[in-house]
Amino acid sequence: MKYVFLALLVGTCLSSLPIARRRPLEVSAAANTVCKDQSDALRSGKYAETVLGGVWPPTVPLSQGITIKVGSGNVLFLHTDGDKFLLRTNTLGIPGQDVYSFLENLAASCKLPRDPGEAFKLLQVTWESRSLTRAEFEILHKDFITALSQYVSTVTERSARFMATRLQGLPLDASYYPIVYDNTWEHFEITAWDVPIDGQTDPMIRWVRELQDVAEHSFKRPFGKKKNP
């Protein structure tokens, strides 16, 4: 059977002091340097991106079936291997914190691991899944592809507008959804911003809400709008 895959922060040495008094200051300076190095590691965003990239069901290999992943910290994960049609979601073991705040707190306390993979383990990710019918999956996939075509049209229009006016920008409080799609042949990642287009909801945001509605029905709990992961 043909399988298709749909899926980021100072030290002082006082030489006139006795050695016994100077050592604590040296230790403190070293510790502060470590904390600063850890905070610096977060600034580019690459560290957090690597951590968030690990939020992927361990039982689903990349490029085997059709996968759509929506979100980054807490995600919705739509997948089929051609036989089974599943909707997955995850829970993070860091209640009350988003991933970025969690990593920033680790760095501030000098506990941020050098390896992002070790930081990912601290998230304590657990997964749930629910079965969908083929028809339910096909509707979600078809609606995603339709929204994607409209997304591409919006990219063209916004790029042309920028080239003509050099003006662009987003509201500071705009919500967004990172989306990953993979079907073995094609793999891409986009960001859907919850910003109206000509007074209408962005088609990709409409699709995200459609998926959230299915998730609410499947998992019997709210999956509302989220801002940053």
Secondary structure, DSSP 8 states (H G I E B T S, - for coil): --------------TTS-HHHHHHHHHHHHHHHHHHHHHHHHHTSHHHHHHHHT-S-TTS-TTSSEEEEEESSSEEEEEE-SS-EEEEEEE-S-TT--HHHHHHHHHHTT---SSHHHHHHHT--EEEEEE--HHHHHHHHHHHHHHHHHHHHHHHHHHHHHHHH------TT--EEEEEEE-SS-EEEEEEE---BTTB--HHHHHHHHHHHHHHHHHSS--------
